[in-house]
């Protein structure tokens, strides 16, 4: 059954660089914008809506809109960190439906490797006025430590093992070997992962994502414009967004907002998890992808260890093809934010433009999910579901 | 894993939580309660996150809890154990586990509050196995 498109993704571009010492952040934003517009067959003068995340330098959209000299009638600076860009897709569809813009540009770009963030040596830019700062910063909160606690508790509750977590990295490394731009193209084994140094038990170094410069961009537009362009049609048919916090001290850290963002998106798209042919799932750590896959309904809660084992996420031979670009664990994690690259590979899969070795045959329905903020503390999950038009 | 080198960063104290931090100087652990719905919450807020009343108050806590989750931070300049502890009063709080080896810790293990200095004038409530 053909579902109505909420909007169409007509342009998608991933910056080929993973280290960008010779470029400015603004330049990278403009490069990915130009790439996505060229992919769509549009120009920057067609853009009338700009969607910016926290990586965009300046006050909201103002500096980049000026740098690119855009003529805008709609801006949106929704910031949920790494999940912003999938929420931007949803908000772009809403703005287009409301007649507020026709061609929406979404960009992500930056160079954390050049700015000392590759090894966590730069302090997090938390605001002391955020109310949790006072009761978390004094205990040495770190992204790594919080995710390690999620993994530790998942292992405690469900018996999830380090070897099962390692299978996530193994699967994505199998995909990354086919991606010439991937930061890490070497295929690794479960033994490689569990024998890499423990960084915060139970997480090993190879359970952690890469840190990369670069970025990506998307162009979203209305049906009439999409059908006038010479690109395969990628319809957005469902969207969900869900913040998840600590509930006053009574939340479960092995749960995530993906349960609610996924349910919202499935309902809008009128599909079930069993219908999904390909999934892009945020993988800042191996456990990140595992919690979301459970909460998105691809398996029962607590059963993800078995689901991912024995190559469960490898395209072609596994239970579900996930992160066929190599994901954040192997390919790309620009500006330490995952949502953009998740949408990009889902678009490639729907178009049939993923690498032939990892392309899902006849991929007519794909899901992209991201977490912004941190599992285990507070985050926002965003889900989009795409269908071939 | 040598935990002795870690110095807790000093808190940035907000006006609504001054009593909490003042009490740490006397090794007293306070938890915020709502006087209307009679539930304890964490982290402390001026307004109850459940019924949204502003009639909240700090009360002396038992100092008893159990480990909810923990992560030995092995690769930091000074290693430490990040943890969530579920308090006897109900809510779960971020903290550290001290005076313990990570290999000896388990989820659900009873712990008791202790106070350690920070880089500033206040102490922080951490937990140690009982």
Interface residues (C-beta under 8 A of the other chain):
Chain A: X128 X129 X131 X132 X133 X134 X135 X136 X137 X138 X139 X140 X141 X142 X144 X145 X146 X148 X149 X150 X152 X153 X156 X197 X198 X199 X200 X201 X246 X247 X248 X249 X250 X251 X253 X376 X377
Chain B: X6 X8 X9 X10 X11 X12 X13 X14 X17 X39 X40 X41 X42 X43 X44 X45 X49 X50 X68 X69 X70 X71 X72 X73 X74 X75 X76 X80 X82 X83 X84 X87 X90 X91 X92 X93 X94 X95 X96 X102 X106 X107 X118 X124 X126
